[in-house]
Structure formats: C-alpha cells, structure tokens
Amino acid sequence: MGGSSDEELYIRWREGSVDAGNELAEKYCQPVLAFFASKLPDAAEDLMQKTFLACMASTLEPSEVRLFRGFLFGVARKQLLRHFEGRGNLRGETPVSHVSLAELRTTPTQRIAKEQERTQIQTALAVLPLDQQIALELYYWQKMSVGEVAEAIELSEGGTRAKLHRARTRLKEVLARMDR
C-alpha cells in the first residue's frame, strides 16, 4: 500500500484486488463526494457510489486509463448528467451540460410551486375553446413546431400562428381572472 500510482491501483482493482479498490476509495471518496455535494447535497452519497461502481464496470481497459483522477471525475460528470437527464428538468433538445445548475436543481418548494402552476394552467386551458387548447398543448407540451401543429389541427402555418397568438392572449386573460 501507499507506493503505487493511482493508475496501477486501478489496474489491480479491476483485476480483483480489494485492497487496491479500498486505497482508491480512501483517497477519492471525499473529493468525489464534495464534487456532488456542491451540486446535489441530497443525492451526493448515492452518486458517489454510482461513480465508483461505474469505474469498476467500465468497458475501457484499465491500461487505457492514463490519468485515473481525470477518468474518475469524467465518470462522476457522466453520472451527474445522467441524474439530471433522468429527472426530466429540461425542455427541448438542450444538452444537460449546457444548462446551469440553477435551472436543473429544484427544491421541494419549487416542485410544489411548479405543480400548482401546472394545475392552474390546466384549469385555465379547460376554459379555452378546444382548438385553442389543443394548439397550445401541442406547441408547448409536446414541443411540436408550428408546421407540425398546423398539420395536426388542419390549418395553414399562418393560421396556426394566429390561433396560437389568440390562445395565448385568452389564456393570459383567464389566468389573470383566476389570480383575482
């Protein structure tokens, strides 16, 4: 113990050495935990464990890992991105890695507020004429393009844009009345 490089320890760990795995864990558990704790304190421990499991299960040959620490934090990054992707916090095609932590992280209070807002919007949508409701739902919730919505509701793209504009205006009016 103590004299081997991280890369040598990783090779031995992958070959089955519990001691080598323990030495790597002793050295890197706290830094990896800190990496996750600064972003997701409630999930940090779980993500740290998943990171070490993913290192062990990597399809990359241990001899191909030139710098273990870089490899380890690369695996940690992938675990973090998968975690956020799995939570469905994103809209559209934006990669998780291009979004700020503030946009990705939601507190329980924020989740409750979002659910209340969604319920209020659904209630307001039910007041709109059905074609307006459908157009808004397809455009915003199904993330369809104006052309796709136009095809679905059998209007021209110009007519669909006008319908969406009227529907948004009407929805804002209904929501304003509900707030009063």
Sequence and secondary structure as in RCSB ss.txt:
>XXXX:A:sequence
MGGSSDEELYIRWREGSVDAGNELAEKYCQPVLAFFASKLPDAAEDLMQKTFLACMASTLEPSEVRLFRGFLFGV
ARKQLLRHFEGRGNLRGETPVSHVSLAELRTTPTQRIAKEQERTQIQTALAVLPLDQQIALELYYWQKMSVGEVA
EAIELSEGGTRAKLHRARTRLKEVLARMDR
>XXXX:A:secstr
  SS HHHHHHHHHTT HHHHHHHHHHHHHHHHHHHHTT TTTHHHHHHHHHHHHHH SS GGG S HHHHHHHH
HHHHHHHHHHHHT   TT  GGGS HHHH   HHHHHHHHHHHHHHHHHHHHS HHHHHHHIIIIIS   HHHHH
HHHT  HHHHHHHHHHHHHHHHHHHHHHH 
